[in-house]
Amino acid sequence: MSDDVLAERVRDLMPQAKEDLTAMVGFQSVYNVEQAPPEECQKMVDWLEETFVEAGFADVAAHETADGSKAVTGHLDGPDDAPTVLLYFHHDVQPPLGADEWDSPVWELTERNGRWYGRGAADCKGNIAVHLTALRALGKDVPVNIKIIGEGSEEQGTGGIEDFVPKNPELLRADTILVVDSGNFAVGKPSLTTTLRGIANVTVTVETLGSAMHSGVFGGAAPDALAALIAMLATLRDADGNTTVNGLDNTQVWDGVQYPGDQFRSDATVLDGVSLVGSGTVSEMIWARPALTVLGIDCPSVAGSSAAVQARARARLNLRVPPGMDAQVAQDALVDHLTAVTPWNARVSIERDAIGSPFVGSTDGVGFDTLVDSMRTAYGTDVLVQGQGGAIPLCNVLQQTYPDAEIMLMGVEEPQCLIHAPNESVDPSEIEHMALVEALFLRDYAKRFRDR
């Protein structure tokens, strides 16, 4: 099948892709019983099983994983001597984060200004639409063996799929793995994500008094737990905004695509007049260097606060760990740093939370070369190499379980999608182009694999 015919087939399938995405966005598949009814996740699983069976897959099944979520698997067999490609997606979504913050219904795919809005429209149900559209465009003559793995709790990070993969290695074994949960540098700019930062989170608690005390009577000599915590947190960044955890290098460089500052300001909704932080380039700051973020602080809110010296304060910290840095070493360094800078002999306790290693994907090999060529053909322009600040712990598990497999990340989630935020959306042209990328890859990979 020629490039032009395949592109036409994908284009003709876009109304079906919109129908698929409309159905999927309608399922409130937040894997958290406090956020959404659990039957909504089951409806999503049922839809996936039915739809992939209709697409020709055999042995499509939902497997309960260690955290209770369900992983969807299946296979589509090609020639006996063909290589195997594993297609990844996740079918759970982030909670709405306040329906009143949305300009259209959260759970209803809505077209506006050329984009399709709704929770999960990009992350990651738009990528499921990519898989289905590519497979339908190819029809029954698929020259490779294809397997699917759909994760049910990726957004919660509770580890169900990370436990499932090593226990079922043959079920998912493949020569190349396409993790379709990423995106392009910008709409129309094909990009391969080759690195992911890891995470090393902690929760720090500071205690100084047996009780909150009147600030007029005791303030000035009584050690303020909140002030101590603020002083500790202030040591984690310098005046330029660089992360400054003792013992961690913060001078790494990025050799891939450079993220223009003006574009980043727009993508990150930075307010006029507010400076970007860090002494490196934007790409270095978000992809190559450690980054410390204060996720939350437990202390009295302004409304309802009283004139009191605080006895206790707590903060949850997120440290993003770049490739080349060990996540456990980074977490140890953060714990040691906080302990060392604690003022006034305050009592400090530090709880180690989530930890995940950074990831470096394939940057050469027959799968990588085929995917780059497929992207170049589909988009008609050169392919960019970028990093991603977020972590996908499954990537490391796949790499450890299948050390000989090539692992690449791609998808529809460009910056305008606002994934994890209100008013998430997807550009339908990205679904079309990425579906063509995947179809071209699946068409060409087998021949190149045999000829390598």
C-alpha positions in Angstrom: 0.0 0.0 0.0 1.5 3.3 -1.1 2.1 6.3 1.3 -0.6 8.3 -0.5 -3.2 5.5 -0.3 -2.4 5.0 3.4 -2.7 8.7 4.1 -6.1 8.8 2.3 -7.3 5.9 4.4 -6.3 7.6 7.6 -8.0 10.8 6.5 -11.2 9.0 5.6 -11.2 7.3 9.1 -11.1 10.6 11.0 -14.9 10.7 11.5 -14.7 7.3 13.1 -11.8 8.5 15.2 -14.0 11.3 16.5 -16.8 8.8 17.3 -14.2 6.6 19.2 -13.0 9.6 21.2 -16.5 10.8 21.9 -17.4 7.4 23.4 -14.1 7.2 25.4 -14.3 10.8 26.8 -17.8 9.9 28.0 -16.4 7.4 30.4 -15.4 9.0 33.7 -12.5 6.6 34.0 -10.7 8.2 37.0 -9.2 5.2 38.9 -10.1 6.7 42.3 -13.3 5.8 44.1 -13.3 9.2 45.8 -13.3 10.9 42.4 -15.5 8.8 40.1 -17.7 5.7 40.3 -15.6 2.5 39.8 -18.1 1.3 37.2 -17.0 4.0 34.9 -13.6 2.4 34.7 -15.2 -0.9 34.0 -17.3 0.6 31.2 -14.1 1.9 29.6 -12.5 -1.6 29.8 -15.6 -3.2 28.3 -15.5 -0.7 25.4 -11.8 -1.4 24.8 -12.4 -5.2 24.7 -15.2 -4.9 22.3 -13.5 -2.4 20.0 -10.2 -4.3 19.7 -12.0 -7.5 19.0 -13.9 -5.7 16.2 -10.4 -4.5 15.0 -9.4 -8.1 14.6 -7.5 -8.8 17.8 -7.6 -12.2 19.4 -7.5 -13.2 23.1 -8.5 -9.7 24.2 -8.7 -9.8 27.9 -8.8 -7.6 31.0 -6.5 -8.6 33.8 -6.9 -7.4 37.4 -3.5 -6.0 38.6 -2.0 -5.7 42.0 -3.7 -2.3 42.7 -7.1 -3.5 41.5 -7.0 -1.7 38.2 -7.4 -3.7 34.9 -4.8 -4.1 32.2 -6.2 -4.8 28.7 -4.2 -7.1 26.4 -4.6 -8.8 23.1 -2.7 -9.7 19.9 -3.1 -9.5 16.2 -0.9 -12.1 14.4 1.1 -11.3 11.3 3.4 -13.7 9.4 5.2 -16.3 11.5 8.6 -14.8 10.8 7.6 -11.2 11.5 8.8 -9.1 14.4 6.5 -8.1 17.2 5.4 -4.6 18.1 3.8 -3.8 21.5 1.5 -0.8 21.5 1.0 0.9 24.9 -1.7 3.2 26.1 -3.5 3.9 29.4 -7.3 4.2 29.7 -7.6 6.0 33.0 -7.7 9.8 33.2 -7.0 12.6 35.6 -9.9 14.0 37.7 -11.5 17.2 36.3 -10.0 19.5 38.9 -13.2 21.5 39.2 -15.9 21.3 36.6 -16.5 25.0 37.0 -13.0 25.7 35.6 -14.0 24.1 32.2 -15.5 26.0 29.3 -17.4 23.0 28.1 -18.6 19.7 29.7 -15.8 17.7 31.2 -17.1 14.3 30.0 -18.4 15.4 26.6 -16.2 15.7 23.6 -16.7 19.3 22.4 -15.3 20.9 19.3 -14.2 24.5 19.7 -11.8 26.6 17.6 -10.6 23.5 15.7 -9.7 21.5 18.8 -11.6 18.7 20.6 -12.1 19.3 24.3 -12.8 16.9 27.2 -10.9 15.0 29.9 -8.7 12.4 28.3 -9.1 13.8 24.8 -5.3 13.9 24.6 -4.0 12.0 27.7 -4.4 9.2 26.8 -7.6 8.5 25.0 -6.5 10.5 22.0 -3.6 8.1 21.7 -6.0 5.1 21.8 -7.8 6.7 18.8 -4.4 6.8 17.1 -3.9 3.1 17.6 -7.4 2.2 16.3 -7.2 4.5 13.3 -3.8 3.2 12.3 -4.9 -0.4 12.6 -8.1 0.2 10.6 -6.2 2.0 7.9 -3.9 -1.0 7.4 -6.8 -3.5 7.2 -6.2 -7.2 7.6 -2.8 -7.3 5.8 -0.6 -6.3 8.8 3.0 -7.4 8.1 4.0 -7.5 11.8 2.7 -9.2 15.0 1.0 -6.7 17.2 0.3 -6.8 20.9 -1.5 -4.2 23.0 -1.2 -3.3 26.7 -3.6 -0.8 28.2 -2.9 0.4 31.7 -5.8 1.2 34.1 -4.1 3.3 36.8 -1.3 5.3 35.2 -2.5 8.6 36.5 -2.7 7.3 40.1 0.8 5.9 40.0 -0.2 3.0 42.2 2.0 0.5 40.4 -0.5 -2.1 39.1 1.0 -2.4 35.6 4.6 -2.3 36.9 3.8 -5.4 38.9 1.9 -7.0 36.1 4.6 -6.8 33.4 7.4 -8.8 35.1 4.9 -11.5 36.1 3.7 -11.9 32.5 6.8 -11.4 30.3 5.8 -13.7 27.4 2.4 -12.1 27.1 3.9 -8.8 26.3 7.4 -9.7 24.8 8.2 -7.7 21.7 11.0 -6.5 19.5 9.9 -2.9 19.5 7.6 -1.1 22.0 5.8 2.1 21.1 4.8 4.0 24.3 2.1 6.2 22.9 1.7 8.6 25.8 3.8 11.5 24.8 3.6 14.2 22.2 5.2 16.6 19.8 7.2 19.7 20.6 4.3 21.7 19.0 1.4 21.0 16.6 2.8 19.9 13.3 6.4 19.4 14.6 7.1 15.6 14.8 9.1 14.8 17.9 10.5 11.7 19.5 10.7 11.8 23.3 14.0 10.1 24.2 14.4 10.9 27.9 12.1 11.2 30.9 13.0 12.7 34.3 12.4 10.5 37.3 10.9 11.5 40.6 12.1 11.5 44.2 9.3 12.8 46.5 9.4 13.4 50.3 7.1 14.9 52.9 8.9 16.9 55.6 7.3 17.7 59.0 8.7 20.3 61.4 7.6 20.5 65.0 8.8 23.1 67.6 6.1 23.5 70.3 3.6 21.4 72.2 0.8 23.7 71.1 0.3 26.8 68.9 0.9 29.8 71.2 -0.3 33.4 71.2 2.0 35.5 69.0 1.7 38.6 71.1 2.6 36.8 74.3 5.2 34.3 73.0 6.2 35.5 69.5 9.8 36.6 69.2 11.4 33.9 71.3 9.1 30.9 70.7 10.4 28.9 67.7 7.9 29.1 64.8 7.5 25.8 63.0 6.1 27.4 59.9 9.0 29.9 59.8 11.5 27.1 60.2 9.9 25.2 57.3 9.9 28.3 55.1 13.6 28.8 55.8 14.4 25.2 54.9 12.4 25.4 51.7 14.1 28.6 50.7 17.5 26.8 50.6 16.3 24.5 47.8 16.6 27.2 45.1 19.1 30.0 44.6 18.3 33.6 43.5 18.1 32.6 39.9 15.7 29.8 40.6 18.1 26.9 40.1 17.5 23.8 42.3 20.2 23.7 44.9 20.1 20.4 46.7 23.5 19.7 48.3 25.3 17.0 46.4 23.2 17.1 43.2 24.7 18.5 40.0 22.5 21.3 38.5 24.7 22.1 35.5 23.7 19.5 32.9 23.2 20.5 29.3 20.6 19.5 26.6 21.8 18.9 23.1 18.4 18.2 21.4 15.8 20.7 20.3 15.8 24.0 22.1 12.5 25.3 23.6 12.2 29.0 22.7 11.6 31.1 25.8 8.7 33.0 24.3 7.0 29.8 23.3 7.5 28.3 26.7 6.1 31.4 28.4 3.0 31.0 26.3 2.7 27.2 26.8 3.3 27.5 30.6 0.9 30.5 30.9 3.6 32.6 32.6 2.2 36.0 33.6 3.5 39.2 31.8 6.5 40.6 33.5 7.3 37.4 35.5 10.7 36.0 34.7 11.5 32.4 33.8 13.8 30.7 36.4 17.1 29.1 36.1 20.5 29.9 34.6 20.3 27.3 31.8 18.2 27.2 28.7 14.5 26.2 29.0 15.3 22.8 27.6 18.1 22.3 30.1 15.9 23.4 33.0 12.9 21.2 32.1 14.6 18.1 30.6 18.2 17.9 31.8 18.5 19.3 35.3 16.9 18.4 38.7 13.9 20.5 39.6 12.4 20.9 43.1 8.7 21.8 43.4 6.7 22.4 46.6 3.5 20.5 45.9 1.7 21.5 49.1 2.0 22.9 52.6 0.0 22.1 55.6 -0.4 25.2 57.7 -3.3 27.5 58.7 -5.1 29.1 55.8 -5.3 32.9 55.6 -9.0 32.7 56.1 -9.6 31.6 59.7 -6.0 32.0 60.8 -5.3 33.4 64.3 -2.5 35.4 65.9 -0.4 32.3 66.9 3.1 31.0 66.6 2.7 27.7 64.8 3.7 24.4 66.5 3.8 22.2 63.5 4.1 22.6 59.7 4.4 20.1 56.9 5.3 20.2 53.2 5.2 17.7 50.3 8.2 18.1 47.9 8.6 16.8 44.4 12.1 16.4 43.0 12.4 15.7 39.3 15.5 13.6 38.6 17.2 14.0 35.2 18.7 11.1 33.1 22.2 10.2 34.4 21.2 10.8 38.0 20.2 8.0 40.4 16.7 8.6 41.9 17.6 6.9 45.2 20.8 9.0 45.5 18.8 12.1 44.7 16.2 11.3 47.4 18.9 10.6 49.9 20.5 13.9 49.1 17.2 15.8 49.5 16.7 14.1 52.9 20.2 15.0 54.0 19.9 18.5 52.8 16.7 19.2 54.7 18.1 17.7 57.8 21.2 19.8 57.6 19.4 23.1 57.1 16.8 22.6 59.8 17.1 25.7 62.1 16.8 26.1 65.9 17.2 22.4 66.6 13.6 22.0 65.5 12.3 18.4 65.4 12.1 17.3 61.8 10.8 14.0 60.3 11.0 13.1 56.7 8.8 10.6 55.0 10.0 9.1 51.8 7.2 9.0 49.2 7.3 8.1 45.5 10.5 7.3 43.8 11.1 6.5 40.1 14.2 6.3 38.0 14.8 8.5 35.0 14.5 6.9 31.6 16.5 7.0 28.3 14.8 5.5 25.3 16.2 4.1 22.1 18.1 6.5 19.8 19.2 4.1 17.2 18.3 0.7 15.7 16.0 -0.5 13.0 12.8 0.4 15.0 14.1 3.9 15.7 15.2 4.5 12.1 11.8 3.3 10.8 9.9 5.4 13.2 11.9 8.6 12.3 11.3 7.9 8.6 7.6 7.4 9.2 7.3 10.6 11.1 9.2 12.5 8.4 6.9 11.1 5.7 3.7 11.7 7.6 4.5 15.3 8.6 6.7 16.3 5.6 9.4 17.8 7.8 12.4 16.9 10.0 12.0 15.1 13.3 12.9 16.7 16.5 14.4 15.0 19.6 13.1 16.2 22.9 12.9 15.2 26.6 9.9 15.2 28.9 9.8 16.4 32.4 7.2 13.9 33.5 7.9 10.3 34.6 6.4 7.1 33.2 7.6 4.4 35.6 6.5 1.6 33.3 9.1 2.6 30.8 11.9 1.5 33.2 10.0 -1.8 33.9 9.7 -2.5 30.2 13.4 -1.8 29.7 14.4 -4.1 32.5 12.0 -6.9 31.5 12.8 -6.6 27.7 16.4 -5.4 27.6 16.7 -6.2 23.9 13.6 -4.3 22.8 13.7 -0.8 21.3 11.4 1.5 23.3 10.2 4.8 21.7 7.7 7.4 23.0 5.4 9.4 20.8 1.8 10.7 20.8 -0.7 13.5 20.5 0.0 15.4 23.8 1.6 18.7 22.6 1.8 21.6 25.0 -1.6 23.2 24.0 -3.4 20.1 25.1 -3.2 21.2 28.8 -3.1 17.6 30.0 -3.8 17.2 33.7 -5.4 20.7 33.7 -8.9 22.0 33.1 -9.9 22.4 29.4 -7.8 19.6 28.2 -8.0 19.3 24.4 -6.4 17.6 21.4 -5.8 18.9 17.9 -7.4 16.4 15.6 -4.6 16.9 13.0 -2.3 15.4 15.6 -4.5 12.3 15.8 -4.5 12.1 12.0 -0.8 12.6 11.6 0.2 10.2 14.4 -2.1 7.5 13.1 -0.4 7.8 9.8 3.0 7.6 11.5 2.0 4.4 13.3 0.5 2.9 10.2 3.6 3.7 8.1 5.8 2.2 10.9 3.8 -1.0 11.1 3.8 -1.3 7.3 7.6 -0.8 6.9 9.1 -2.2 10.1 8.9 -5.9 9.2 10.9 -5.6 5.9 13.6 -3.5 7.6 13.8 -5.9 10.5 14.4 -8.8 8.2 17.0 -6.9 6.1 19.0 -5.5 9.1 
